[in-house]
């Protein structure tokens, strides 16, 4: 699955693929493949990115257009 929002969030936050790869403790090429949908992104990495970008996993996955994270109850 291709997640355009991964790339959009990275660019909007002035980050490089290398910087995000370092955040995820993986190689830049592995992260590039996540962005392009060549490789499936692990759930743990999706959670890390949602926390890093202060958004929800649903936003990254395209399940909502609201970038605000869910409020904890």
C-alpha positions as CSV (number, residue, x, y, z in Angstrom):
1,X,0.0,0.0,0.0
2,X,1.3,3.5,-0.9
3,X,1.1,6.1,1.8
4,X,1.4,9.5,0.2
5,X,1.0,11.1,3.6
6,X,4.3,9.6,4.8
7,X,6.1,11.6,2.2
8,X,3.9,14.7,2.6
9,X,4.4,14.7,6.4
10,X,8.1,14.3,6.0
11,X,8.4,17.2,3.5
12,X,6.0,19.4,5.5
13,X,8.3,19.0,8.5
14,X,11.5,19.7,6.5
15,X,12.9,16.2,7.2
16,X,14.9,14.0,4.8
17,X,14.4,10.4,4.3
18,X,17.7,9.8,6.1
19,X,16.5,11.6,9.2
20,X,13.3,9.6,9.3
21,X,15.2,6.4,8.7
22,X,17.5,7.3,11.7
23,X,14.4,7.9,13.8
24,X,13.1,4.4,12.9
25,X,16.6,2.8,13.2
26,X,16.6,1.6,9.7
27,X,18.4,2.3,6.4
28,X,17.2,5.1,4.2
29,X,16.4,2.7,1.4
30,X,14.1,0.7,3.7
31,X,12.3,3.9,4.6
32,X,12.1,5.0,1.0
33,X,10.4,1.7,0.2
34,X,7.8,2.4,3.0
35,X,7.0,5.7,1.4
36,X,6.6,4.2,-2.1
37,X,4.6,1.2,-0.9
38,X,7.2,-1.2,-2.1
39,X,7.6,-2.5,1.4
40,X,4.9,-2.8,4.1
41,X,5.5,-0.5,7.0
42,X,5.4,-2.3,10.4
43,X,2.8,-1.2,12.9
44,X,5.5,-0.1,15.4
45,X,7.0,2.2,12.9
46,X,3.6,3.6,12.0
47,X,3.0,4.4,15.7
48,X,6.5,6.0,16.0
49,X,5.8,8.2,13.0
50,X,2.3,9.2,14.2
51,X,3.8,10.3,17.6
52,X,6.7,12.1,15.9
53,X,4.4,14.1,13.6
54,X,1.7,14.6,16.3
55,X,-1.0,13.0,14.3
56,X,-3.0,9.7,14.3
57,X,-2.2,6.5,12.5
58,X,-5.6,6.8,10.9
59,X,-4.5,10.0,9.3
60,X,-1.3,8.5,7.9
61,X,-3.3,5.5,6.6
62,X,-5.8,7.8,4.9
63,X,-8.7,6.6,7.0
64,X,-9.4,10.2,8.1
65,X,-8.6,13.7,6.7
66,X,-8.3,15.1,10.2
67,X,-4.6,15.3,11.1
68,X,-5.3,15.9,14.8
69,X,-4.4,12.9,17.0
70,X,-7.1,11.3,19.1
71,X,-7.5,12.6,22.6
72,X,-6.7,10.2,25.4
73,X,-9.7,9.5,27.7
